[in-house]
Amino acid sequence: MSATIISYGTEKGLRVNFLRQSFRIIDGVNRWVGKVFSFLTVALVFVVVYDVFMRYVLNRPTEWGLELNGFFLLGITFLGGGCASLTNSHVRVSIIQDKFPPRIRALVDVWTYLLFFMVCIALFKFGGQVALDSIHTQARTASMWGPPLWPSQILIPLGALLIGLQGLTKWIRDLYMVVKGHPLNGL
């Protein structure tokens, strides 16, 4: 009988260690990606200032400024989403939910995250198809500059994967809170 308990304890310990390591990796990747791509905000500001200066002061608008701004904004938005989710920085309207006890809040999040996962799956699937089509057809923008589209389009499924994985870690933590009534320690 004690062998069964030891075996179960070891198995449970392995599962918790696996979760802990998985969460640590997902959190670390999203934190790193968020920090790296946050610098695109600075680049975006420089490109906008340069483009405005060229357009309105020298009367020589750039051909690439608006598209490059769009590419930077896409990177900031999609690759920063996982980090924003990790640090709970997304805009939330939680006037009613904040009045609930932690266990009920976690239950509401468990159910609402199911919709979130559907959105992430759709972005990953359809964004991935568009990016692969761009790679195969070597699609370019219609401007004079004409950069390839795939580098910016691949950010959509990549961002959906990162924020989806981060959402999964939150969902597991919330599910644990609902079932056990207390947060998952160390995770």
Disulfide bonds with the S-S distance in Angstrom:
none
